[in-house]
Amino acid sequence: MHTVYVVASGFGLLAACLLVGRAIAGSAGLAPAALLFVPLWLVGAAINMYAGVKRAGYSVADEAPVFLVVFAIPAAVALLLWWRTR
């Protein structure tokens, strides 16, 4: 269930990035905001992985597939939005 919450928070961060991009540059700001989201989310997903290793006691090998899923789903949506709005 934690993974679902983390992916949902990724979508929340994506929405926040898109809202800020639109507020700053109108519809032209959506594509750069979607691209900016990807490295931000990479850091967020890495922090989640670090917490899983340090606090929950999982090994890096156990957390790596979860990291890929947590990062890939919102990042794929962001890249699709970037592709559609550029």
N, C-alpha and C positions, 0 to 999 in steps of 0.2 A: 504494500500500500504506500510505503514511503516513496517508491519510485514514481508512482502516479502523481503524488504531491510535488515532487521535484520537477517532473516534466510540466505539470500545470504551472508551476512558478516560472519555468522557462517561457511558456506562452505569455504569462503576465509580464515578464521583462520585455519580450518582443513587442507586446502591445504598448508598453510604456515608451520604448524606443520609437515606435511608429508615431505615437502621439506627439512626442517631442519633435521628431523630424517634421511632422506636418505643421506643428505650431511655429517652427522656426522658418521653414522654407515652403510651406504649402505642399501641394501634391508632389512637387519636385524633390522634397526632402524625404520621401518614403523609401526610395531605393538606397540612398546612403545610410539611412537609419537602419534598414534591414541588414546591410553589410556591417555596420558598427555592432549590431547585436551579436554576430557570430563570435568575435573574440571575447566579448563580455560574457557570453554564455559558456565559452570554453573555460574561462576562469571559474565561473560559478559551478560548472559540472566537476571541475577538478577539485574545488573545495569540498563538494559533496563526496567525492571519492576519498579525499584525505580524511574526512570525518568518518567514513565507513571503515577505513583502515585503522585509524588511531583510536576512535572512541568505541566503535562497535566490535572491533577485533577481527574483522575480515582480512584475508590476505589480499595483496594487490592482484593476484591471479583471480580471486573471487570477485573483486570489485571491477576489474577491467571490462567485462561484458556489460555490466550495469552502466558503467561510465559511457560506453559507446551508445547504448540505447538512450540514456538520459541526454547526452549531447546531440545525437544524430536527429532525433525527431523534431525538436524545435529548430535546429539549424537547417534542416531540409526545408521546413516550411518558410523560414526566413529567406533562404536562397531562392525558393520558388517565387516568393513575393518580390524579391529583388529583380529576378528575371522578368516578371510580369510588369513591373513598374518602371523599368529603366528606359 
